[in-house]
């Protein structure tokens, strides 16, 4: 039996806390957790061409 395939659609964002920013957004969190559980995951969203956008893409790619 193969791994489940998951496609997550929606926002990625940075939650800002007093101790620093954390990557988040419900669809992105879901995608990351599904991948950690062994699913084949694709995430469809949009990010800016800035430091936070590039870091979000790196996180989603598992880098």
C-alpha positions in Angstrom: 0.0 0.0 0.0 1.4 3.4 -1.0 1.6 6.6 1.1 -1.4 8.9 1.2 -1.3 11.9 -1.1 -2.3 15.2 0.4 -2.7 18.6 -1.3 -3.0 21.5 1.0 -4.4 24.9 -0.2 -4.2 28.1 1.6 -2.1 30.7 3.4 1.3 30.4 5.0 2.2 33.1 7.5 4.5 34.1 10.3 3.1 34.3 13.8 4.8 37.1 15.7 5.5 36.4 19.3 7.5 38.4 21.9 10.3 35.7 21.6 10.3 35.7 17.8 8.5 34.7 14.7 7.2 31.2 14.0 6.2 29.7 10.7 2.5 28.9 10.6 -0.9 29.0 9.0 -3.4 26.2 9.3 -2.9 24.8 5.8 0.9 24.9 6.1 0.8 23.3 9.6 -1.4 20.6 8.2 0.9 20.0 5.3 4.0 19.8 7.5 2.3 17.4 10.0 1.0 15.2 7.2 4.5 15.0 5.6 6.0 14.1 9.0 3.5 11.2 9.2 4.6 9.9 5.9 2.1 11.4 3.4 3.2 12.7 0.0 2.3 16.4 0.3 2.0 19.3 -2.1 1.2 22.8 -0.8 -0.4 25.5 -3.0 -0.1 29.0 -1.7 1.6 32.3 -2.4 4.5 34.0 -0.7 6.4 37.3 -1.1 9.8 37.5 -2.8 11.4 38.5 0.5 13.4 36.9 3.3 10.3 35.5 5.0 8.9 34.2 1.8 12.1 32.4 0.9 12.3 30.9 4.4 8.7 29.7 4.2 9.5 27.9 0.9 12.7 26.3 2.5 10.6 25.1 5.5 8.0 23.6 3.2 10.7 21.9 1.2 12.2 20.4 4.4 15.5 22.3 4.2 
